[in-house]
Amino acid sequence: MTIATEAARAAGLVAPRARATAARPRGLSLALRTLGPVALLAAWQISSATGALTPDVLASPGQVLQAVKELWGNGQLADALSTSLTRAALGLLFGAGTGLVLGVVTGFFRLGEELLDSAVQVLRTVPFLALVPLFMVWFGITETAKIALIGVATSFPMYVSASGGVRNTDRKLVEAMRSFGLSRWAIVREVVLPGALPALLSGLRLSMTLSVIALIAAEEINSTEGIGYLMAQAQNFSRTDVLAVCILIYGLLGLAADGAVRVLERVLMPWRPTGGRQGAGR
């Protein structure tokens, strides 16, 4: 025993011990993830069965399931899903693409930051819902207004993530690539974008989530088709079962978008630990 160890014990200190974290079995992790939704579904069913929730307030899970069968059987649900997914996908494509380009330009080029960043930051503070009346004046009640609204909502998260990720690129590595004669755009393609990939995927996750939120707002612009149209019709006829179906679909779309980005992260960054294995307290 060394003198330092004796002194530490005399002072009441203990030797540090590394905490080993064992990987949680995949089946157990999946069971824990489904526990919350199952508990909510059980509470919903019990409340409906006991009369705490009446059909005029919220339909029971069984009635919602019957509504799904009805809407799918007559083709309304399939058509509405196709329309809404197309709107969300096009808006996300334009918005995230624009945010990515602007983020790379302002993050990598000083002139781009000086010319564009302040203007984009001002626009970023404007709530996208405030643009609904203006877009209706500009584009009318067409699909263009809906897609443009989703595009605006999804562009800023990608812009912030891309700009920050590009700025954090190792400058020494960039200078080394320049010394080998690579052009600026070649450096962006070969060095900057791969280095900023974690930030880009985080921005994509936020943008995909916002695309669903913006879709809900966009489909309130006098829609004649889509999930929002189904909700409006259900509201007019007090169909709480159909309203519940539409709300659940919006929620599942957001969950599917988040899951798609997680899969993309595992494919593009296989070395990165997943959410179930990282963190000392898990």
Secondary structure, DSSP 4 states (H G I P E B T S, - for coil): --HHHHHHHHTT---------PPPPHHHHHHHHHHHHHHHHHHHHHHHHHTSS-TTT---HHHHHHHHHHHHHTTHHHHHHHHHHHHHHHHHHHHHHHHHHHHHHHHH-HHHIIIIIHHHHHHHTS-GGGGHHHHHHHH-SSHHHHHHHHHHHHHHHHHHHHHHHHHTS-HHHHHHHHHTT--HHHHIIIIIHHHTHHHHHHHHHHHHHHHHHHHHHHTTTT-SSSHHHHHHHHHHTT-HHHHHHHHHHHHHHHHHHHHHHHHHHHHH-TTSPPTTT-STT-
